[in-house]
C-alpha cells in the first residue's frame, strides 16, 4: 500500500464483501455447502463464482453465505437458494458455470434452473 487512495479502494472492496453477507429479512439467501466434502468436490470455485456474479451485477438484496454439511455428500457441491415467499431450491453437482446461470436465471429472474436441482438428478 503506497497511498491513501489504495487504502480506500481496499476498504470499499472489503465493505462490498461484508454487504453480501449482512442479514436482511426480505433478502434472497444463497447458501453454499463448504464442509470438507463440498470443498473436496469443488465448492470453493462455485462460491467464488456466485460472489463475483452478485457483485458484478450490483445485487443489493442478495446474501451469499457458506454453510457446513448439508447432508447430501454424494451430490456436492450443493447450493441452496431461498427467496422469501417461495420454496427453497437445492442445486446439486454445481460448477462455477452452473452457478453463474443460477444467479442469472433464479436469483435475478426468479426462474429456477430445474435441471440442476436435486429432484432432476434423482430421476
Backbone as a printed PyTorch tensor [residue, N CA C, xyz], in Angstrom:
tensor([[[  0.8450,  -1.1680,   0.0000],
         [  0.0000,   0.0000,   0.0000],
         [  0.8930,   1.2350,   0.0000]],

        [[  0.6440,   2.0890,  -0.9860],
         [  1.5180,   3.2430,  -1.1260],
         [  0.7790,   4.5620,  -1.0350]],

        [[ -0.5700,   4.5070,  -0.9980],
         [ -1.3000,   5.7660,  -0.9600],
         [ -2.6130,   5.5910,  -0.2080]],

        [[ -3.1840,   6.7210,   0.1530],
         [ -4.4790,   6.7280,   0.8260],
         [ -5.5750,   6.2350,  -0.1160]],

        [[ -5.4460,   6.5310,  -1.4020],
         [ -6.4250,   6.0600,  -2.3870],
         [ -6.4350,   4.5420,  -2.4700]],

        [[ -5.2640,   3.9430,  -2.4060],
         [ -5.1650,   2.4830,  -2.4520],
         [ -5.8350,   1.8670,  -1.2170]],

        [[ -5.6220,   2.4720,  -0.0670],
         [ -6.2620,   2.0140,   1.1690],
         [ -7.7840,   2.1500,   1.0750]],

        [[ -8.2620,   3.2560,   0.5210],
         [ -9.7040,   3.4400,   0.3530],
         [-10.2990,   2.4010,  -0.5870]],

        [[ -9.5730,   2.0550,  -1.6500],
         [-10.0510,   1.0450,  -2.5860],
         [-10.1590,  -0.3170,  -1.9030]],

        [[ -9.1820,  -0.6430,  -1.0740],
         [ -9.2220,  -1.9070,  -0.3310],
         [-10.4030,  -1.9120,   0.6330]],

        [[-10.6400,  -0.7920,   1.2950],
         [-11.7620,  -0.6900,   2.2380],
         [-13.0980,  -0.8490,   1.5160]],

        [[-13.2510,  -0.2080,   0.3710],
         [-14.5080,  -0.3070,  -0.3870],
         [-14.7620,  -1.7350,  -0.8550]],

        [[-13.7160,  -2.4280,  -1.2870],
         [-13.8700,  -3.8170,  -1.7170],
         [-14.2830,  -4.6950,  -0.5410]],

        [[-13.6510,  -4.4880,   0.5990],
         [-13.9950,  -5.2680,   1.7940],
         [-15.4220,  -4.9720,   2.2360]],

        [[-15.8290,  -3.7080,   2.1780],
         [-17.1880,  -3.3390,   2.5660],
         [-18.2190,  -3.9790,   1.6420]],

        [[-17.9240,  -4.0590,   0.3680],
         [-18.8360,  -4.7080,  -0.5840],
         [-18.9960,  -6.1820,  -0.2410]],

        [[-17.9080,  -6.8340,   0.1510],
         [-17.9820,  -8.2430,   0.5370],
         [-18.8040,  -8.4160,   1.8120]],

        [[-18.6530,  -7.5200,   2.7610],
         [-19.4360,  -7.5850,   4.0040],
         [-20.9110,  -7.3850,   3.6950]],

        [[-21.2340,  -6.4620,   2.8140],
         [-22.6330,  -6.2020,   2.4680],
         [-23.2990,  -7.4240,   1.8540]],

        [[-22.5300,  -8.2850,   1.1730],
         [-23.0900,  -9.5020,   0.5920],
         [-23.5500, -10.4670,   1.6750]],

        [[-23.0070, -10.3200,   2.8880],
         [-23.3050, -11.2810,   3.9420],
         [-24.2320, -10.7440,   5.0240]],

        [[-24.5750,  -9.4760,   5.0000],
         [-25.4290,  -8.9120,   6.0430],
         [-26.8360,  -9.4870,   5.9700]],

        [[-27.4260,  -9.6880,   7.1340],
         [-28.7750, -10.2450,   7.2090],
         [-29.8150,  -9.1890,   6.8650]],

        [[-30.7400,  -9.5480,   6.0020],
         [-31.8860,  -8.7180,   5.6470],
         [-33.0620,  -9.6660,   5.5360]],

        [[-34.1720,  -9.3430,   6.1750],
         [-35.2870, -10.2860,   6.2330],
         [-35.9150, -10.5470,   4.8700]],

        [[-35.8800,  -9.5870,   3.9670],
         [-36.5060,  -9.7750,   2.6530],
         [-35.4890, -10.1310,   1.5690]],

        [[-34.2780, -10.4590,   1.9780],
         [-33.2070, -10.7280,   1.0180],
         [-33.2620, -12.1620,   0.5060]],

        [[-32.7650, -12.3440,  -0.6930],
         [-32.5510, -13.6750,  -1.2480],
         [-31.2940, -14.2250,  -0.5730]],

        [[-31.3850, -15.4740,  -0.1070],
         [-30.2260, -16.1110,   0.5320],
         [-29.6960, -17.2110,  -0.3820]],

        [[-28.3980, -17.1910,  -0.5890],
         [-27.7280, -18.2340,  -1.3540],
         [-26.7100, -18.8790,  -0.4210]],

        [[-26.9150, -20.1560,  -0.1280],
         [-26.0300, -20.8900,   0.7740],
         [-25.2210, -21.9030,  -0.0190]],

        [[-23.9270, -21.9160,   0.2230],
         [-23.0390, -22.8570,  -0.4560],
         [-22.4610, -23.7920,   0.5960]],

        [[-22.6550, -25.1070,   0.3960],
         [-22.1110, -26.0980,   1.3190],
         [-20.5960, -26.1180,   1.2460]],

        [[-19.9590, -25.7420,   2.3660],
         [-18.4990, -25.6500,   2.3890],
         [-17.8930, -26.5500,   3.4640]],

        [[-18.5320, -27.7010,   3.7130],
         [-17.9120, -28.6870,   4.5850],
         [-16.7740, -29.3480,   3.8050]],

        [[-16.0540, -30.2270,   4.4450],
         [-14.9130, -30.8740,   3.8010],
         [-15.3080, -31.5450,   2.4870]],

        [[-16.4550, -32.2280,   2.4860],
         [-16.8760, -32.9280,   1.2660],
         [-17.1900, -31.9370,   0.1460]],

        [[-17.8010, -30.8110,   0.4830],
         [-18.1080, -29.7960,  -0.5190],
         [-16.8640, -29.1710,  -1.1040]],

        [[-15.9340, -28.8430,  -0.2330],
         [-14.6810, -28.2440,  -0.7000],
         [-13.9310, -29.2260,  -1.5920]],

        [[-13.8720, -30.4860,  -1.1810],
         [-13.1780, -31.5020,  -1.9790],
         [-13.8350, -31.6920,  -3.3460]],

        [[-15.1590, -31.4790,  -3.4120],
         [-15.8870, -31.6580,  -4.6740],
         [-15.8540, -30.4210,  -5.5610]],

        [[-15.3220, -29.2980,  -5.0510],
         [-15.2010, -28.0980,  -5.8790],
         [-16.0950, -26.9480,  -5.4850]],

        [[-16.4930, -26.8690,  -4.2200],
         [-17.3980, -25.8100,  -3.7820],
         [-16.7470, -24.4230,  -3.7630]],

        [[-15.4540, -24.3600,  -3.5610],
         [-14.8000, -23.0430,  -3.4780],
         [-14.9410, -22.2480,  -4.7750]],

        [[-14.6770, -22.8220,  -5.9610],
         [-14.8990, -22.0620,  -7.1970],
         [-16.3780, -21.7120,  -7.4140]],

        [[-17.2720, -22.5590,  -6.9360],
         [-18.7060, -22.2750,  -7.0410],
         [-19.0500, -21.0520,  -6.1950]],

        [[-18.5850, -21.0380,  -4.9500],
         [-18.8200, -19.8920,  -4.0630],
         [-18.2370, -18.6260,  -4.6710]],

        [[-17.0070, -18.6940,  -5.1590],
         [-16.3610, -17.5180,  -5.7550],
         [-17.1400, -17.0080,  -6.9630]],

        [[-17.6360, -17.9200,  -7.7990],
         [-18.4030, -17.5160,  -8.9850],
         [-19.6930, -16.8040,  -8.5760]],

        [[-20.3660, -17.3040,  -7.5420],
         [-21.6110, -16.6770,  -7.0840],
         [-21.3300, -15.2910,  -6.5190]],

        [[-20.3390, -15.1940,  -5.6530],
         [-19.9890, -13.8960,  -5.0560],
         [-19.5900, -12.9000,  -6.1370]],

        [[-18.7810, -13.3350,  -7.0940],
         [-18.3440, -12.4500,  -8.1780],
         [-19.5210, -11.9850,  -9.0330]],

        [[-20.4400, -12.9010,  -9.3590],
         [-21.5870, -12.5490, -10.2050],
         [-22.5400, -11.5990,  -9.4800]],

        [[-22.7700, -11.8420,  -8.2030],
         [-23.6340, -10.9500,  -7.4160],
         [-23.0080,  -9.5580,  -7.3470]],

        [[-21.6970,  -9.5080,  -7.1100],
         [-21.0060,  -8.2110,  -7.0450],
         [-20.9950,  -7.5310,  -8.4070]],

        [[-20.7230,  -8.2860,  -9.4610],
         [-20.6680,  -7.7250, -10.8190],
         [-22.0000,  -7.0990, -11.2110]],

        [[-23.0920,  -7.7490, -10.8140],
         [-24.4260,  -7.2500, -11.1430],
         [-24.9140,  -6.1870, -10.1670]],

        [[-24.1740,  -5.9770,  -9.0830],
         [-24.5730,  -4.9770,  -8.0950],
         [-25.8610,  -5.3330,  -7.3680]],

        [[-26.0840,  -6.6290,  -7.1320],
         [-27.3100,  -7.0710,  -6.4670],
         [-27.2190,  -6.7540,  -4.9760]],

        [[-28.0810,  -5.8910,  -4.5090],
         [-28.0150,  -5.4160,  -3.1200],
         [-28.8480,  -6.2590,  -2.1680]],

        [[-29.8320,  -6.9800,  -2.6630],
         [-30.7540,  -7.7070,  -1.8060],
         [-30.4770,  -9.2190,  -1.8410]],

        [[-29.1930,  -9.5680,  -1.9510],
         [-28.7820, -10.9630,  -2.0060],
         [-27.6950, -11.1930,  -0.9620]],

        [[-27.9090, -12.2190,  -0.1350],
         [-26.9230, -12.5970,   0.8730],
         [-26.3060, -13.9190,   0.4360]],

        [[-24.9990, -13.9330,   0.2730],
         [-24.2770, -15.1510,  -0.0890],
         [-23.5040, -15.5980,   1.1360]],

        [[-23.7820, -16.8350,   1.5910],
         [-23.1040, -17.3380,   2.7800],
         [-22.6450, -18.7660,   2.5740]],

        [[-21.7130, -19.1480,   3.4300],
         [-21.2470, -20.5300,   3.4690],
         [-22.0100, -21.2440,   4.5700]],

        [[-22.1680, -22.5290,   4.4090],
         [-22.7550, -23.3370,   5.4610],
         [-21.9410, -24.6110,   5.5680]],

        [[-22.1360, -25.3260,   6.6470],
         [-21.4390, -26.5940,   6.8410],
         [-22.1170, -27.6940,   6.0530]],

        [[-22.0550, -28.8790,   6.5860],
         [-22.5850, -30.0500,   5.9020],
         [-24.0930, -29.9510,   5.7410]],

        [[-24.5590, -30.1480,   4.5210],
         [-25.9890, -30.1480,   4.2200],
         [-26.5250, -31.5790,   4.3180]],

        [[-25.6330, -32.5620,   4.2770],
         [-26.0300, -33.9430,   4.4970],
         [-26.2320, -34.7780,   3.2500]],

        [[-25.8880, -34.2400,   2.1060],
         [-26.0410, -34.9990,   0.8580],
         [-24.7050, -34.9900,   0.1020]],

        [[-23.7140, -35.5720,   0.7430],
         [-22.3320, -35.5070,   0.2530],
         [-22.1710, -36.0170,  -1.1750]],

        [[-22.9450, -37.0210,  -1.5600],
         [-22.7960, -37.5840,  -2.8990],
         [-23.2100, -36.6040,  -3.9940]],

        [[-23.8730, -35.5070,  -3.6150],
         [-24.3490, -34.5220,  -4.5950],
         [-23.5530, -33.2140,  -4.5700]],

        [[-22.4690, -33.1760,  -3.8130],
         [-21.6660, -31.9570,  -3.7130],
         [-21.0530, -31.5970,  -5.0550]],

        [[-20.7840, -30.3300,  -5.2400],
         [-21.1010, -29.1380,  -4.4720],
         [-22.6020, -28.8290,  -4.4980]],

        [[-23.1000, -28.3970,  -3.3410],
         [-24.5150, -28.1150,  -3.1630],
         [-24.7080, -26.6250,  -2.9010]],

        [[-25.7270, -26.0590,  -3.5550],
         [-26.1040, -24.6540,  -3.3640],
         [-27.6030, -24.6130,  -3.1040]],

        [[-28.0040, -23.8710,  -2.0850],
         [-29.4210, -23.6710,  -1.7990],
         [-29.7740, -22.2120,  -2.0300]],

        [[-30.9130, -21.9780,  -2.6730],
         [-31.3990, -20.6200,  -2.9190],
         [-32.7320, -20.4800,  -2.2090]],

        [[-32.8110, -19.4820,  -1.3360],
         [-34.0260, -19.1990,  -0.5890],
         [-34.5160, -17.8030,  -0.9570]],

        [[-35.6580, -17.7480,  -1.6220],
         [-36.2870, -16.4780,  -1.9730],
         [-37.5140, -16.3410,  -1.0800]],

        [[-37.6310, -15.2200,  -0.3420],
         [-38.7690, -15.0640,   0.5570],
         [-40.1010, -15.3080,  -0.1590]],

        [[-40.9480, -16.1180,   0.4800],
         [-42.2550, -16.4200,  -0.0760],
         [-42.2640, -17.5680,  -1.0670]],

        [[-41.0880, -18.1680,  -1.3290],
         [-41.0010, -19.2840,  -2.2600],
         [-40.3310, -20.4700,  -1.5660]],

        [[-40.5250, -21.6390,  -2.1360],
         [-39.8940, -22.8380,  -1.6090],
         [-38.3930, -22.7950,  -1.8570]],

        [[-37.6270, -23.3020,  -0.8930],
         [-36.1730, -23.3740,  -1.0470],
         [-35.8420, -24.3520,  -2.1730]],

        [[-34.8750, -23.9920,  -3.0060],
         [-34.4290, -24.8380,  -4.1050],
         [-33.0010, -25.3010,  -3.8010]],

        [[-32.7600, -26.6050,  -3.9420],
         [-31.4360, -27.1700,  -3.7130],
         [-30.8360, -27.5850,  -5.0500]],

        [[-29.6960, -26.9850,  -5.3680],
         [-28.9580, -27.3070,  -6.5900],
         [-27.7980, -28.2300,  -6.2310]],

        [[-27.5470, -29.2130,  -7.0810],
         [-26.5170, -30.2060,  -6.7800],
         [-25.5420, -30.3520,  -7.9400]],

        [[-24.3750, -30.9330,  -7.5800],
         [-23.3050, -31.1620,  -8.5600],
         [-23.0070, -29.8830,  -9.3480]],

        [[-22.8570, -28.8010,  -8.5960],
         [-22.6700, -27.4830,  -9.1840],
         [-21.2410, -27.2780,  -9.6840]],

        [[-21.1320, -26.3960, -10.6600],
         [-19.8450, -25.9160, -11.1610],
         [-19.9220, -24.3900, -11.1520]],

        [[-18.8060, -23.7440, -11.3840],
         [-18.8060, -22.2790, -11.4490],
         [-19.7160, -21.7900, -12.5730]],

        [[-19.7020, -22.4800, -13.7010],
         [-20.5420, -22.0730, -14.8350],
         [-22.0290, -22.2280, -14.5020]],

        [[-22.3830, -23.3380, -13.8760],
         [-23.7760, -23.5390, -13.4680],
         [-24.1930, -22.4870, -12.4470]],

        [[-23.2760, -22.1380, -11.5510],
         [-23.5810, -21.1570, -10.5070],
         [-23.9330, -19.7930, -11.1020]],

        [[-23.2010, -19.3850, -12.1250],
         [-23.5000, -18.1110, -12.7820],
         [-24.9010, -18.1500, -13.3950]],

        [[-25.2550, -19.2790, -13.9890],
         [-26.5920, -19.4170, -14.5700],
         [-27.6730, -19.3700, -13.4900]],

        [[-27.4200, -19.9840, -12.3430],
         [-28.3880, -19.9460, -11.2420],
         [-28.5960, -18.5070, -10.7730]],

        [[-27.5110, -17.7360, -10.6630],
         [-27.6590, -16.3310, -10.2700],
         [-28.5090, -15.5970, -11.2940]],

        [[-28.2150, -15.7720, -12.5730],
         [-28.9510, -15.0760, -13.6220],
         [-30.4190, -15.5110, -13.6780]],

        [[-30.6350, -16.8060, -13.7940],
         [-31.9990, -17.2980, -14.0110],
         [-32.8480, -17.2990, -12.7400]],

        [[-32.2980, -17.8140, -11.6500],
         [-33.1040, -17.9720, -10.4370],
         [-33.0830, -16.7290,  -9.5490]],

        [[-31.9010, -16.2750,  -9.1910],
         [-31.8080, -15.1450,  -8.2550],
         [-32.3340, -13.8590,  -8.8890]],

        [[-31.9290, -13.5730, -10.1160],
         [-32.3300, -12.3290, -10.7720],
         [-33.7310, -12.4370, -11.3790]],

        [[-33.9650, -13.4960, -12.1620],
         [-35.2180, -13.6070, -12.9270],
         [-36.2700, -14.4990, -12.2800]],

        [[-35.9620, -15.0400, -11.0960],
         [-36.9230, -15.8480, -10.3070],
         [-37.4030, -17.0960, -11.0370]],

        [[-36.5750, -17.6480, -11.9220],
         [-36.9010, -18.8680, -12.6640],
         [-35.8940, -19.9630, -12.2810]],

        [[-36.2710, -20.8890, -11.3960],
         [-35.3320, -21.9470, -11.0020],
         [-34.8110, -22.7300, -12.2090]],

        [[-33.5710, -23.1540, -12.1170],
         [-32.9380, -23.9440, -13.1710],
         [-33.1480, -25.4080, -12.7880]],

        [[-34.2830, -25.9540, -13.1780],
         [-34.7080, -27.2610, -12.6850],
         [-33.7550, -28.3970, -13.0360]],

        [[-33.0520, -28.3060, -14.1430],
         [-32.1590, -29.4160, -14.4990],
         [-30.9560, -29.5410, -13.5710]],

        [[-30.6920, -28.5180, -12.7390],
         [-29.5880, -28.5790, -11.7860],
         [-30.0550, -28.9640, -10.3810]],

        [[-31.3590, -29.1850, -10.1910],
         [-31.8920, -29.4250,  -8.8500],
         [-31.7550, -30.8740,  -8.4340]],

        [[-31.8710, -31.0960,  -7.1420],
         [-31.7620, -32.4450,  -6.6160],
         [-32.8740, -33.3280,  -7.1600]],

        [[-34.0550, -32.7790,  -7.4090],
         [-35.1580, -33.5490,  -7.9570],
         [-34.8510, -34.0660,  -9.3520]],

        [[-34.1840, -33.2760, -10.1700],
         [-33.8520, -33.6830, -11.5340],
         [-32.7540, -34.7450, -11.5410]],

        [[-31.8140, -34.6560, -10.6090],
         [-30.7050, -35.6050, -10.5420],
         [-31.1990, -36.9730, -10.0750]],

        [[-32.2110, -37.0030,  -9.2030],
         [-32.7120, -38.2570,  -8.6450],
         [-33.6540, -39.0050,  -9.5740]],

        [[-33.9910, -38.4690, -10.7260],
         [-34.9320, -39.1380, -11.6430],
         [-34.2480, -40.2120, -12.4450]]])
